[in-house]
Amino acid sequence: MLGSKIAWDDTVLPFQLDASDIRGRVVRLDGVLDQILSQHAYPDEIEALVAEMALLTAMIGQTMKLRWKLSLQVRGDGPVRLIATDYYAPTKEGTPGRIRAYASYDSSRLMPRVDPFSQIGKGYFAILIDQGQGNVPYQGITPISGGSLSACAETYFAQSEQLPSRFVASFGKSQLPGEEAEWRAGGVMLQKMPKASPFVAQPENAEENRVLRADDILSEDDFEDWNRANILLDTVEDMELVGPHVQPTELLVRLFHEDKPRVFDPQPVEFGCQCSEDRVRESLSIYSAKDIAHMTTEEGVVTADCQFCGAHYVLDPETLGFKAEDKQDGDGD
């Protein structure tokens, strides 16, 4: 058991079901999720949403040919105002992808022991892809719907990418004998691989602005394979997802052995934040000296905190803004 726990913690395993043209990912987040949540003292309801969002981010991020960053955001008008996650692509083959996440919420409106998803209210689920300097960022948005963050992701891929997708996630704290309780999370993603033709099936008499589902964009020939894979995935148990007793490869054989699962090289993931003093200075470079003065504390400094990792920066206001003095070079205005 210990060997499988070490081998598969914080790992994304890509796979393909050769008999049904379905690709997928099995994800385990353990130490990563502990690090994300240990940066904050979130209530249970917020921890659950952040855990699910981090799982989705790991699954989706690994499917894309990223050069830099994938971001997921949920914004709502309920007690849960914002959940934001980032997935940074590996810098080179064999290195980990990096994940960070945080949430903003109104503690006075948050309702204990009430379904966390319902406390987002009305809003949107967004995916943002930033391929780095010189590239125009992509943003896709879909309304909050479906009863879970996983369902929102499924709607996004059906609506924006015309790609039938399914996400199953499980998460919570567990405790092995003689050890402290730790977060464990696991999930499976399925996506029906697109055909060469750019056309997809469209429902007859479809309403304008109707939110699409996977069934709406599947041809009649593909529906049977997709339906069977989803029925099989519905049989998965929480403990099979979070482990550590069932390895991801064993899980795939249990669920999809008739569909000829084929696995690829696993991708490690870790907690990682891109914040730095230089990035803080860059974000403040658009402000005037008057604006910077309003940000200056009674102690005569400007402070900034990273919402993701908790890093605290203390800066000299005279070195900030677009008219800042460069004290290192001794230049004035």
N, C-alpha and C positions, 0 to 999 in steps of 0.2 A: 504493500500500500504506500509506503513512504517513497519508494522509487517512482511510482506513477504520479504521485503528488508533485515531486520535484520536476519530473519530466514535462508535465503538461500545464502547470500553473502559468498564468499570464502568457497564453499562447493562442494564436489563431491558426486553425488547421483548414486549408482549402481542400475541397473535394468536388468530384463530379460523379453524377449518376449516368453512366454511359448508356444504359438501356432506355433512358427517358429524356436525355438532353437537358438535364437540370444540374446547375452548379450550386455550390453552397459553401458555408463556413461553419465550423464548430469553434466556439470561443470559450476559454476559461480565463476569468479575471479574478485574481486573488490578492496578491501583494499590491498590485496596481490600484485596485479598488480600496484597499485599506489606506494607502497613501493619499488617494484623492479625498476620502471622507475624513481622514484624520486631520486635514488642514482646517476643518470647520467643526462646529458643534451643532450640526443640523438636527432638527427634530426627525423622528422616525419617518414621517410622511415624506419629507424632503429627501432623506437618505434613499428611500425606495425609488423615487423618481430619478435621482442622480445615478443610482446603480444601473437602472434600466437604460438610461441614456448613454452611459459609458459602454455598456454591452453593444448597443446599436452602433455606436461610433466605431468600435473595434471591428465589427463585422463589415460595415459599409466601407470604412477606410481601406481595408485590406483588399477590397474588390476593385478599387479604382487605381488607375495608373497615375498616381500622384507624384508630382515633383516637389511639392511642399506641404500644403495643409488642406485638410477637410474640416469644416466646422458644422456642427448641428446646433440649432437653436430652437427653443420653444418659448414663445411669448404668449401670455394670457392676461385677462383682466380680473382673474380671481386672486386668492391669497398667494398663489404661486405666480410670480411675475415673470421670471426668466430662468431657464436652464440652458447652459451653454457648455459645449464640449469642443475640444480640438483634437484632431489626430494628425500628427506630423509623420510624414512618410520617412522610411529608413533612408539614411544618408548614403548608404551603399549596401550591396547585397550581403545578407547575413547579419546586419545590425538591426536592433529593435525599432519598431515603430513606437512613437511616444504619444501618450494620452494625458489630457488634463480636463478638469470639469469643475463647474461651480454653479450655484443656484442663488437667486435673489427672491425673497418672499416677504410678505407682510405677516409678521408673527402675531399681530393682534387679531388678524382675520383667519388665521390658520385653524382648522377644526381637527382636534385629535380624534383618532380612531374613525375618521371618515376617509373613504376611498381617495388616495392621493391624486389620481388622475383627474377626478371631478373637480378638484380645487384649482386647476389651471383656468377653468372657465372658457370663455370664447377667446380665440386667438389663432395663431398659426404655427406650423412646424416648417422649418426651413433648413435647407442644405446649401452650404456655401463652399465652393471649391476655389482655392487660391493657388495657382501654379507658379507663383513667385514674380519677381520683378520683371516688367516688360510684358506681362500677360494680363488680359482683362479678367477679373474674377467672375465666376458664374454663381448665380443665386436662383434657387428654385423654392417655391413656397406652396404649401397646401394647408387648408383649414384644419384646425384641431377637430378630430372626429374619431369614432370607432371604439372608444372606451379604454385605450391604452396608448402609450408612446409607440409600441411595436406596431399597432394598427395604423397610427399616423404615418410611420415609415412605409408601410405597405401601400397606403393610399398615395403617398408621394411618388413611389416608383411606378405605380399604375398610371397616375395622372400625368406626371412630368416626363417619365422615361419610357412609358408604354411597355413596362417590364413587369410581368407577374412576379410578386415577391411574397415571402412568408417569413416572419420572425417569431421565434419562441424564446422566452427568457425566463430564468429563475435565479433568485439571489436572496441572500440573507446571511446572518451570522451563524457560524457553526464552531464546534469545539471538539478537538481530538483529545483523548485521554492525556492528562498531564500538561496540556497546552492551554494558552489563553484563547478566548473566543476571537475569531477573525472572520472577516467578510469573505464569502465565497460566492461566485457568480458564474453562470454558464448559459450559453445560448446556441441556437442553431438557426441559420439563415438558409432559405431555399430561393433560387431564382430560375425561372424558365429561360433558357438561353434563346436569344432572338434568332429568327430565321433570316435567310439572306434577303427575302422580300421586305421592302419598307412598309408594306401594308399590314394592318392588323384588323382583326375582327371588330366590328362596331355593332353595338346593340341596335335593333330596329327601334325607330321612334325615340331615340335617345334625347333626353331633355338637354337644352342648352345649359352650360355651366354645371352639369351633373358631375358629381364626384365619381370617378371611375374606380372599379374594383378589378381584381385579377381576372375574374370570370368574363368581364366585358372585353378583354383584349386577347383572349385565347381563342384560337381557331378550334373547330370541332375536333380535329385530329389530335390536337395537343391537350384538350381538356381531360381526357381519360388519364393520361400519364400524370398530369399535375394534380388531379383530384386524388389519385392513389397515393402519391407521395405525401400529400397533406394529411390524408387519413392515417398513414403510418406515423407521421410526425406527431399527430394528436395522441398517440399511445405513449410518448416519452414521459418519464417520471422526473420529478424535480431532482431527486438524488442522482439520477443518471446524468443530468445536465451539469450539476455543480461538482460531482466527484467527491473525493478522489478515487473512489473504488472502481469506477468505470472509466477506462481510457477513451478518448474521443474516437480512436480507430475502432475499438470494440463497440462503441455506441452506433457507429455507422453500419457495422455489420448486423447488429441487432435490428436496426430499423429498416435498412434498405438493401439487404443482401440479394434480393431478386433483381434489383436495378443495377447491379454491378458497380458498387461504389469504388472510385479510384481516388486516392489521396495524393496530394502534392506536398512540397516542402513546407513545414510549419513556419509561421512567422512569430517570433517573440515580440512582446510589447512590454513597455515599462512606463512608469509615471515620468512625465517630462514637461517642463515649463520653459517657454522662450523669453520670459521677461528678463530685462537687464536695465541698468542705469541708462545706457545709450538709447534704448527704446523709449524709456520714459522721457528723456530729453527730446527725442524726436517728436513724440506726441505733443509736447508742450511748445514746440518750435513755431506753431501757428499763432501763438498768443502774443499780444503786445505787452509792453512793460506795465501798463495800467492793469491789464488782466492778471499778470503775474503777481502784482502787488496785492490784489484781492485774494489770491491763493496763499499769500505769505502769512505764517503764524505769528503770534506774539513773540515767539523766540527768534524771529527773523529768518525762518527757513521755510521751504516748500517741501511737504511730505507727500509720498504716494505709496499706496499699498497694492500689491498684486492680489486680485480676487481669487486667482487659481491656486497659488502656492503660498501665499501669506508673506512674501518678501516685502520688506519695508525700506523705502528709500528716503533719504534726507538730502536735499539739494540746496545750493546757494541760489537765491532768486536772481542775482545779478548775472548768472551764467545761463539763464533760461529765456525763452522767447525769441522772436525773430530779430530783436535788436539787442540781443545779449552781448555782453562783453566777453571776449575770450581771454580769461585770466591767465591761461597757460601761456599764451603768446604775449600777454601784456598789452593787447590792442584795446583802445577805447571805441566809443561810438563814432 
